[in-house]
Amino acid sequence: MNKKKLMKNNYEKLINQISNARKKNNINWMNLLKLAMKFAPIEAKKILKDINKQDHKISKLVSRISKN
């Protein structure tokens, strides 16, 4: 197997591992969100608002990178 094909296979394996880990983490994140909204909805909403602000900043930065 040539080096380029071997690197492609390694990247695909890593991407699959990342994808699987993100799936599991998203389930954990959603479970935590449900718990927070059940027992401390006011506080949870404040935290979600802060998370959303940071996500928006990240999106803007990604947009800047992808334009160049």
HTML snippet that shows the backbone in 3Dmol.js (N, CA, C, O; Angstrom):
<script src="https://3Dmol.org/build/3Dmol-min.js"></script>
<div id="view" style="width:600px;height:400px;position:relative"></div>
<script>
const pdb = `
ATOM      1  N   MET A   1       0.854  -1.176   0.000  1.00  0.00           N
ATOM      2  CA  MET A   1       0.000   0.000   0.000  1.00  0.00           C
ATOM      3  C   MET A   1       0.900   1.239   0.000  1.00  0.00           C
ATOM      4  O   MET A   1       1.826   1.337   0.805  1.00  0.00           O
ATOM      5  N   ASN A   2       0.628   2.175  -0.895  1.00  0.00           N
ATOM      6  CA  ASN A   2       1.488   3.346  -0.952  1.00  0.00           C
ATOM      7  C   ASN A   2       1.213   4.289   0.225  1.00  0.00           C
ATOM      8  O   ASN A   2       0.212   4.171   0.932  1.00  0.00           O
ATOM      9  N   LYS A   3       2.142   5.220   0.399  1.00  0.00           N
ATOM     10  CA  LYS A   3       2.085   6.106   1.572  1.00  0.00           C
ATOM     11  C   LYS A   3       0.831   6.982   1.575  1.00  0.00           C
ATOM     12  O   LYS A   3       0.229   7.189   2.628  1.00  0.00           O
ATOM     13  N   LYS A   4       0.437   7.493   0.422  1.00  0.00           N
ATOM     14  CA  LYS A   4      -0.727   8.370   0.335  1.00  0.00           C
ATOM     15  C   LYS A   4      -2.012   7.627   0.723  1.00  0.00           C
ATOM     16  O   LYS A   4      -2.852   8.160   1.447  1.00  0.00           O
ATOM     17  N   LYS A   5      -2.150   6.392   0.232  1.00  0.00           N
ATOM     18  CA  LYS A   5      -3.340   5.601   0.548  1.00  0.00           C
ATOM     19  C   LYS A   5      -3.357   5.224   2.028  1.00  0.00           C
ATOM     20  O   LYS A   5      -4.414   5.208   2.657  1.00  0.00           O
ATOM     21  N   LEU A   6      -2.191   4.923   2.574  1.00  0.00           N
ATOM     22  CA  LEU A   6      -2.083   4.581   3.993  1.00  0.00           C
ATOM     23  C   LEU A   6      -2.484   5.771   4.863  1.00  0.00           C
ATOM     24  O   LEU A   6      -3.196   5.604   5.854  1.00  0.00           O
ATOM     25  N   MET A   7      -2.028   6.976   4.494  1.00  0.00           N
ATOM     26  CA  MET A   7      -2.405   8.180   5.243  1.00  0.00           C
ATOM     27  C   MET A   7      -3.902   8.416   5.172  1.00  0.00           C
ATOM     28  O   MET A   7      -4.520   8.794   6.168  1.00  0.00           O
ATOM     29  N   LYS A   8      -4.497   8.195   3.994  1.00  0.00           N
ATOM     30  CA  LYS A   8      -5.941   8.377   3.836  1.00  0.00           C
ATOM     31  C   LYS A   8      -6.700   7.418   4.751  1.00  0.00           C
ATOM     32  O   LYS A   8      -7.663   7.815   5.406  1.00  0.00           O
ATOM     33  N   ASN A   9      -6.269   6.162   4.796  1.00  0.00           N
ATOM     34  CA  ASN A   9      -6.916   5.177   5.661  1.00  0.00           C
ATOM     35  C   ASN A   9      -6.789   5.568   7.135  1.00  0.00           C
ATOM     36  O   ASN A   9      -7.734   5.405   7.908  1.00  0.00           O
ATOM     37  N   ASN A  10      -5.615   6.087   7.522  1.00  0.00           N
ATOM     38  CA  ASN A  10      -5.418   6.513   8.906  1.00  0.00           C
ATOM     39  C   ASN A  10      -6.330   7.681   9.247  1.00  0.00           C
ATOM     40  O   ASN A  10      -6.924   7.716  10.324  1.00  0.00           O
ATOM     41  N   TYR A  11      -6.443   8.646   8.325  1.00  0.00           N
ATOM     42  CA  TYR A  11      -7.335   9.781   8.558  1.00  0.00           C
ATOM     43  C   TYR A  11      -8.781   9.327   8.676  1.00  0.00           C
ATOM     44  O   TYR A  11      -9.510   9.806   9.545  1.00  0.00           O
ATOM     45  N   GLU A  12      -9.201   8.418   7.821  1.00  0.00           N
ATOM     46  CA  GLU A  12     -10.576   7.918   7.882  1.00  0.00           C
ATOM     47  C   GLU A  12     -10.849   7.227   9.212  1.00  0.00           C
ATOM     48  O   GLU A  12     -11.922   7.399   9.791  1.00  0.00           O
ATOM     49  N   LYS A  13      -9.887   6.446   9.700  1.00  0.00           N
ATOM     50  CA  LYS A  13     -10.050   5.789  10.989  1.00  0.00           C
ATOM     51  C   LYS A  13     -10.166   6.816  12.114  1.00  0.00           C
ATOM     52  O   LYS A  13     -11.023   6.700  12.990  1.00  0.00           O
ATOM     53  N   LEU A  14      -9.291   7.825  12.077  1.00  0.00           N
ATOM     54  CA  LEU A  14      -9.340   8.865  13.101  1.00  0.00           C
ATOM     55  C   LEU A  14     -10.650   9.638  13.048  1.00  0.00           C
ATOM     56  O   LEU A  14     -11.240   9.932  14.087  1.00  0.00           O
ATOM     57  N   ILE A  15     -11.106   9.965  11.856  1.00  0.00           N
ATOM     58  CA  ILE A  15     -12.375  10.685  11.709  1.00  0.00           C
ATOM     59  C   ILE A  15     -13.526   9.853  12.251  1.00  0.00           C
ATOM     60  O   ILE A  15     -14.417  10.391  12.908  1.00  0.00           O
ATOM     61  N   ASN A  16     -13.524   8.570  11.992  1.00  0.00           N
ATOM     62  CA  ASN A  16     -14.571   7.687  12.532  1.00  0.00           C
ATOM     63  C   ASN A  16     -14.526   7.644  14.059  1.00  0.00           C
ATOM     64  O   ASN A  16     -15.566   7.652  14.717  1.00  0.00           O
ATOM     65  N   GLN A  17     -13.316   7.599  14.616  1.00  0.00           N
ATOM     66  CA  GLN A  17     -13.186   7.586  16.072  1.00  0.00           C
ATOM     67  C   GLN A  17     -13.686   8.895  16.671  1.00  0.00           C
ATOM     68  O   GLN A  17     -14.372   8.893  17.694  1.00  0.00           O
ATOM     69  N   ILE A  18     -13.344  10.005  16.036  1.00  0.00           N
ATOM     70  CA  ILE A  18     -13.823  11.305  16.507  1.00  0.00           C
ATOM     71  C   ILE A  18     -15.343  11.359  16.428  1.00  0.00           C
ATOM     72  O   ILE A  18     -16.001  11.822  17.360  1.00  0.00           O
ATOM     73  N   SER A  19     -15.896  10.888  15.323  1.00  0.00           N
ATOM     74  CA  SER A  19     -17.343  10.896  15.139  1.00  0.00           C
ATOM     75  C   SER A  19     -18.049  10.091  16.222  1.00  0.00           C
ATOM     76  O   SER A  19     -19.049  10.540  16.780  1.00  0.00           O
ATOM     77  N   ASN A  20     -17.537   8.915  16.516  1.00  0.00           N
ATOM     78  CA  ASN A  20     -18.139   8.073  17.554  1.00  0.00           C
ATOM     79  C   ASN A  20     -18.041   8.726  18.933  1.00  0.00           C
ATOM     80  O   ASN A  20     -18.992   8.678  19.713  1.00  0.00           O
ATOM     81  N   ALA A  21     -16.906   9.329  19.230  1.00  0.00           N
ATOM     82  CA  ALA A  21     -16.738   9.998  20.522  1.00  0.00           C
ATOM     83  C   ALA A  21     -17.693  11.182  20.630  1.00  0.00           C
ATOM     84  O   ALA A  21     -18.278  11.406  21.690  1.00  0.00           O
ATOM     85  N   ARG A  22     -17.859  11.946  19.548  1.00  0.00           N
ATOM     86  CA  ARG A  22     -18.770  13.099  19.573  1.00  0.00           C
ATOM     87  C   ARG A  22     -20.211  12.649  19.764  1.00  0.00           C
ATOM     88  O   ARG A  22     -20.973  13.307  20.472  1.00  0.00           O
ATOM     89  N   LYS A  23     -20.594  11.541  19.146  1.00  0.00           N
ATOM     90  CA  LYS A  23     -21.958  11.023  19.315  1.00  0.00           C
ATOM     91  C   LYS A  23     -22.224  10.724  20.788  1.00  0.00           C
ATOM     92  O   LYS A  23     -23.254  11.112  21.339  1.00  0.00           O
ATOM     93  N   LYS A  24     -21.278  10.028  21.412  1.00  0.00           N
ATOM     94  CA  LYS A  24     -21.442   9.679  22.823  1.00  0.00           C
ATOM     95  C   LYS A  24     -21.466  10.929  23.696  1.00  0.00           C
ATOM     96  O   LYS A  24     -22.254  11.031  24.637  1.00  0.00           O
ATOM     97  N   ASN A  25     -20.586  11.882  23.369  1.00  0.00           N
ATOM     98  CA  ASN A  25     -20.528  13.098  24.170  1.00  0.00           C
ATOM     99  C   ASN A  25     -21.790  13.936  23.989  1.00  0.00           C
ATOM    100  O   ASN A  25     -22.248  14.567  24.942  1.00  0.00           O
ATOM    101  N   ASN A  26     -22.355  13.953  22.797  1.00  0.00           N
ATOM    102  CA  ASN A  26     -23.597  14.696  22.574  1.00  0.00           C
ATOM    103  C   ASN A  26     -24.732  14.117  23.403  1.00  0.00           C
ATOM    104  O   ASN A  26     -25.557  14.864  23.930  1.00  0.00           O
ATOM    105  N   ILE A  27     -24.784  12.803  23.524  1.00  0.00           N
ATOM    106  CA  ILE A  27     -25.798  12.163  24.370  1.00  0.00           C
ATOM    107  C   ILE A  27     -25.596  12.577  25.820  1.00  0.00           C
ATOM    108  O   ILE A  27     -26.555  12.915  26.513  1.00  0.00           O
ATOM    109  N   ASN A  28     -24.346  12.551  26.279  1.00  0.00           N
ATOM    110  CA  ASN A  28     -24.059  12.970  27.652  1.00  0.00           C
ATOM    111  C   ASN A  28     -24.428  14.431  27.869  1.00  0.00           C
ATOM    112  O   ASN A  28     -24.992  14.785  28.904  1.00  0.00           O
ATOM    113  N   TRP A  29     -24.111  15.277  26.898  1.00  0.00           N
ATOM    114  CA  TRP A  29     -24.404  16.706  27.002  1.00  0.00           C
ATOM    115  C   TRP A  29     -25.909  16.930  27.096  1.00  0.00           C
ATOM    116  O   TRP A  29     -26.368  17.737  27.903  1.00  0.00           O
ATOM    117  N   MET A  30     -26.668  16.228  26.286  1.00  0.00           N
ATOM    118  CA  MET A  30     -28.124  16.385  26.295  1.00  0.00           C
ATOM    119  C   MET A  30     -28.717  15.876  27.609  1.00  0.00           C
ATOM    120  O   MET A  30     -29.662  16.470  28.130  1.00  0.00           O
ATOM    121  N   ASN A  31     -28.181  14.801  28.141  1.00  0.00           N
ATOM    122  CA  ASN A  31     -28.651  14.305  29.440  1.00  0.00           C
ATOM    123  C   ASN A  31     -28.378  15.321  30.542  1.00  0.00           C
ATOM    124  O   ASN A  31     -29.216  15.536  31.418  1.00  0.00           O
ATOM    125  N   LEU A  32     -27.216  15.940  30.497  1.00  0.00           N
ATOM    126  CA  LEU A  32     -26.880  16.967  31.471  1.00  0.00           C
ATOM    127  C   LEU A  32     -27.806  18.174  31.328  1.00  0.00           C
ATOM    128  O   LEU A  32     -28.244  18.745  32.327  1.00  0.00           O
ATOM    129  N   LEU A  33     -28.100  18.558  30.098  1.00  0.00           N
ATOM    130  CA  LEU A  33     -29.010  19.676  29.847  1.00  0.00           C
ATOM    131  C   LEU A  33     -30.407  19.386  30.406  1.00  0.00           C
ATOM    132  O   LEU A  33     -31.013  20.247  31.045  1.00  0.00           O
ATOM    133  N   LYS A  34     -30.908  18.193  30.169  1.00  0.00           N
ATOM    134  CA  LYS A  34     -32.231  17.813  30.686  1.00  0.00           C
ATOM    135  C   LYS A  34     -32.264  17.878  32.213  1.00  0.00           C
ATOM    136  O   LYS A  34     -33.225  18.366  32.808  1.00  0.00           O
ATOM    137  N   LEU A  35     -31.208  17.381  32.824  1.00  0.00           N
ATOM    138  CA  LEU A  35     -31.118  17.397  34.280  1.00  0.00           C
ATOM    139  C   LEU A  35     -31.066  18.832  34.811  1.00  0.00           C
ATOM    140  O   LEU A  35     -31.739  19.171  35.785  1.00  0.00           O
ATOM    141  N   ALA A  36     -30.264  19.657  34.160  1.00  0.00           N
ATOM    142  CA  ALA A  36     -30.148  21.051  34.589  1.00  0.00           C
ATOM    143  C   ALA A  36     -31.480  21.785  34.437  1.00  0.00           C
ATOM    144  O   ALA A  36     -31.872  22.547  35.322  1.00  0.00           O
ATOM    145  N   MET A  37     -32.163  21.565  33.341  1.00  0.00           N
ATOM    146  CA  MET A  37     -33.444  22.250  33.112  1.00  0.00           C
ATOM    147  C   MET A  37     -34.511  21.757  34.079  1.00  0.00           C
ATOM    148  O   MET A  37     -35.445  22.492  34.397  1.00  0.00           O
ATOM    149  N   LYS A  38     -34.382  20.533  34.544  1.00  0.00           N
ATOM    150  CA  LYS A  38     -35.362  19.983  35.483  1.00  0.00           C
ATOM    151  C   LYS A  38     -35.164  20.545  36.893  1.00  0.00           C
ATOM    152  O   LYS A  38     -36.135  20.871  37.576  1.00  0.00           O
ATOM    153  N   PHE A  39     -33.903  20.658  37.329  1.00  0.00           N
ATOM    154  CA  PHE A  39     -33.641  21.014  38.713  1.00  0.00           C
ATOM    155  C   PHE A  39     -33.187  22.461  38.936  1.00  0.00           C
ATOM    156  O   PHE A  39     -33.279  22.979  40.049  1.00  0.00           O
ATOM    157  N   ALA A  40     -32.700  23.104  37.879  1.00  0.00           N
ATOM    158  CA  ALA A  40     -32.245  24.494  38.032  1.00  0.00           C
ATOM    159  C   ALA A  40     -32.418  25.229  36.707  1.00  0.00           C
ATOM    160  O   ALA A  40     -31.436  25.654  36.098  1.00  0.00           O
ATOM    161  N   PRO A  41     -33.661  25.378  36.260  1.00  0.00           N
ATOM    162  CA  PRO A  41     -33.885  25.940  34.919  1.00  0.00           C
ATOM    163  C   PRO A  41     -33.381  27.375  34.742  1.00  0.00           C
ATOM    164  O   PRO A  41     -32.864  27.716  33.678  1.00  0.00           O
ATOM    165  N   ILE A  42     -33.519  28.203  35.748  1.00  0.00           N
ATOM    166  CA  ILE A  42     -33.077  29.604  35.612  1.00  0.00           C
ATOM    167  C   ILE A  42     -31.555  29.664  35.443  1.00  0.00           C
ATOM    168  O   ILE A  42     -31.045  30.354  34.561  1.00  0.00           O
ATOM    169  N   GLU A  43     -30.850  28.941  36.292  1.00  0.00           N
ATOM    170  CA  GLU A  43     -29.396  28.906  36.213  1.00  0.00           C
ATOM    171  C   GLU A  43     -28.926  28.246  34.920  1.00  0.00           C
ATOM    172  O   GLU A  43     -27.957  28.690  34.303  1.00  0.00           O
ATOM    173  N   ALA A  44     -29.613  27.193  34.519  1.00  0.00           N
ATOM    174  CA  ALA A  44     -29.248  26.483  33.287  1.00  0.00           C
ATOM    175  C   ALA A  44     -29.411  27.387  32.069  1.00  0.00           C
ATOM    176  O   ALA A  44     -28.585  27.359  31.157  1.00  0.00           O
ATOM    177  N   LYS A  45     -30.473  28.188  32.054  1.00  0.00           N
ATOM    178  CA  LYS A  45     -30.696  29.100  30.930  1.00  0.00           C
ATOM    179  C   LYS A  45     -29.586  30.139  30.839  1.00  0.00           C
ATOM    180  O   LYS A  45     -29.157  30.492  29.740  1.00  0.00           O
ATOM    181  N   LYS A  46     -29.119  30.628  31.978  1.00  0.00           N
ATOM    182  CA  LYS A  46     -28.016  31.594  31.973  1.00  0.00           C
ATOM    183  C   LYS A  46     -26.754  30.970  31.385  1.00  0.00           C
ATOM    184  O   LYS A  46     -26.057  31.592  30.583  1.00  0.00           O
ATOM    185  N   ILE A  47     -26.472  29.749  31.787  1.00  0.00           N
ATOM    186  CA  ILE A  47     -25.290  29.054  31.276  1.00  0.00           C
ATOM    187  C   ILE A  47     -25.432  28.790  29.784  1.00  0.00           C
ATOM    188  O   ILE A  47     -24.474  28.961  29.030  1.00  0.00           O
ATOM    189  N   LEU A  48     -26.619  28.375  29.354  1.00  0.00           N
ATOM    190  CA  LEU A  48     -26.858  28.135  27.929  1.00  0.00           C
ATOM    191  C   LEU A  48     -26.665  29.406  27.106  1.00  0.00           C
ATOM    192  O   LEU A  48     -26.143  29.363  25.992  1.00  0.00           O
ATOM    193  N   LYS A  49     -27.089  30.533  27.665  1.00  0.00           N
ATOM    194  CA  LYS A  49     -26.909  31.806  26.979  1.00  0.00           C
ATOM    195  C   LYS A  49     -25.420  32.101  26.790  1.00  0.00           C
ATOM    196  O   LYS A  49     -25.005  32.546  25.719  1.00  0.00           O
ATOM    197  N   ASP A  50     -24.625  31.856  27.819  1.00  0.00           N
ATOM    198  CA  ASP A  50     -23.176  32.065  27.723  1.00  0.00           C
ATOM    199  C   ASP A  50     -22.538  31.105  26.716  1.00  0.00           C
ATOM    200  O   ASP A  50     -21.661  31.498  25.946  1.00  0.00           O
ATOM    201  N   ILE A  51     -22.978  29.866  26.725  1.00  0.00           N
ATOM    202  CA  ILE A  51     -22.470  28.881  25.755  1.00  0.00           C
ATOM    203  C   ILE A  51     -22.794  29.341  24.344  1.00  0.00           C
ATOM    204  O   ILE A  51     -21.946  29.270  23.454  1.00  0.00           O
ATOM    205  N   ASN A  52     -24.006  29.809  24.139  1.00  0.00           N
ATOM    206  CA  ASN A  52     -24.432  30.252  22.817  1.00  0.00           C
ATOM    207  C   ASN A  52     -23.596  31.437  22.333  1.00  0.00           C
ATOM    208  O   ASN A  52     -23.239  31.503  21.157  1.00  0.00           O
ATOM    209  N   LYS A  53     -23.282  32.372  23.236  1.00  0.00           N
ATOM    210  CA  LYS A  53     -22.437  33.514  22.880  1.00  0.00           C
ATOM    211  C   LYS A  53     -21.063  33.042  22.402  1.00  0.00           C
ATOM    212  O   LYS A  53     -20.545  33.514  21.389  1.00  0.00           O
ATOM    213  N   GLN A  54     -20.491  32.111  23.145  1.00  0.00           N
ATOM    214  CA  GLN A  54     -19.169  31.610  22.771  1.00  0.00           C
ATOM    215  C   GLN A  54     -19.223  30.826  21.458  1.00  0.00           C
ATOM    216  O   GLN A  54     -18.312  30.925  20.637  1.00  0.00           O
ATOM    217  N   ASP A  55     -20.280  30.055  21.263  1.00  0.00           N
ATOM    218  CA  ASP A  55     -20.443  29.321  20.002  1.00  0.00           C
ATOM    219  C   ASP A  55     -20.531  30.293  18.830  1.00  0.00           C
ATOM    220  O   ASP A  55     -19.989  30.033  17.756  1.00  0.00           O
ATOM    221  N   HIS A  56     -21.217  31.412  19.045  1.00  0.00           N
ATOM    222  CA  HIS A  56     -21.343  32.419  17.993  1.00  0.00           C
ATOM    223  C   HIS A  56     -19.967  33.009  17.660  1.00  0.00           C
ATOM    224  O   HIS A  56     -19.639  33.195  16.488  1.00  0.00           O
ATOM    225  N   LYS A  57     -19.168  33.302  18.684  1.00  0.00           N
ATOM    226  CA  LYS A  57     -17.811  33.810  18.460  1.00  0.00           C
ATOM    227  C   LYS A  57     -16.974  32.806  17.680  1.00  0.00           C
ATOM    228  O   LYS A  57     -16.235  33.171  16.765  1.00  0.00           O
ATOM    229  N   ILE A  58     -17.099  31.545  18.052  1.00  0.00           N
ATOM    230  CA  ILE A  58     -16.354  30.491  17.362  1.00  0.00           C
ATOM    231  C   ILE A  58     -16.775  30.416  15.896  1.00  0.00           C
ATOM    232  O   ILE A  58     -15.928  30.282  15.012  1.00  0.00           O
ATOM    233  N   SER A  59     -18.058  30.501  15.640  1.00  0.00           N
ATOM    234  CA  SER A  59     -18.563  30.463  14.262  1.00  0.00           C
ATOM    235  C   SER A  59     -18.013  31.613  13.430  1.00  0.00           C
ATOM    236  O   SER A  59     -17.655  31.431  12.267  1.00  0.00           O
ATOM    237  N   LYS A  60     -17.949  32.797  14.030  1.00  0.00           N
ATOM    238  CA  LYS A  60     -17.392  33.947  13.318  1.00  0.00           C
ATOM    239  C   LYS A  60     -15.922  33.716  12.983  1.00  0.00           C
ATOM    240  O   LYS A  60     -15.474  34.037  11.883  1.00  0.00           O
ATOM    241  N   LEU A  61     -15.182  33.167  13.923  1.00  0.00           N
ATOM    242  CA  LEU A  61     -13.765  32.894  13.680  1.00  0.00           C
ATOM    243  C   LEU A  61     -13.575  31.848  12.582  1.00  0.00           C
ATOM    244  O   LEU A  61     -12.698  31.983  11.729  1.00  0.00           O
ATOM    245  N   VAL A  62     -14.397  30.817  12.611  1.00  0.00           N
ATOM    246  CA  VAL A  62     -14.322  29.781  11.578  1.00  0.00           C
ATOM    247  C   VAL A  62     -14.645  30.375  10.212  1.00  0.00           C
ATOM    248  O   VAL A  62     -14.018  30.024   9.213  1.00  0.00           O
ATOM    249  N   SER A  63     -15.622  31.272  10.173  1.00  0.00           N
ATOM    250  CA  SER A  63     -15.968  31.931   8.914  1.00  0.00           C
ATOM    251  C   SER A  63     -14.788  32.725   8.382  1.00  0.00           C
ATOM    252  O   SER A  63     -14.509  32.690   7.184  1.00  0.00           O
ATOM    253  N   ARG A  64     -14.092  33.438   9.255  1.00  0.00           N
ATOM    254  CA  ARG A  64     -12.921  34.214   8.839  1.00  0.00           C
ATOM    255  C   ARG A  64     -11.829  33.314   8.280  1.00  0.00           C
ATOM    256  O   ARG A  64     -11.195  33.640   7.277  1.00  0.00           O
ATOM    257  N   ILE A  65     -11.618  32.185   8.935  1.00  0.00           N
ATOM    258  CA  ILE A  65     -10.588  31.249   8.465  1.00  0.00           C
ATOM    259  C   ILE A  65     -10.979  30.666   7.111  1.00  0.00           C
ATOM    260  O   ILE A  65     -10.139  30.563   6.217  1.00  0.00           O
ATOM    261  N   SER A  66     -12.228  30.290   6.954  1.00  0.00           N
ATOM    262  CA  SER A  66     -12.655  29.615   5.733  1.00  0.00           C
ATOM    263  C   SER A  66     -12.696  30.558   4.534  1.00  0.00           C
ATOM    264  O   SER A  66     -12.651  30.091   3.395  1.00  0.00           O
ATOM    265  N   LYS A  67     -12.782  31.878   4.756  1.00  0.00           N
ATOM    266  CA  LYS A  67     -12.787  32.837   3.653  1.00  0.00           C
ATOM    267  C   LYS A  67     -11.400  33.012   3.063  1.00  0.00           C
ATOM    268  O   LYS A  67     -11.267  33.315   1.877  1.00  0.00           O
ATOM    269  N   ASN A  68     -10.369  32.828   3.868  1.00  0.00           N
ATOM    270  CA  ASN A  68      -8.996  33.049   3.401  1.00  0.00           C
ATOM    271  C   ASN A  68      -8.424  31.865   2.700  1.00  0.00           C
ATOM    272  O   ASN A  68      -7.277  31.906   2.254  1.00  0.00           O
TER     273      ASN A  68
END
`;
const viewer = $3Dmol.createViewer("view");
viewer.addModel(pdb, "pdb");
viewer.setStyle({}, {cartoon: {color: "spectrum"}});
viewer.zoomTo();
viewer.render();
</script>
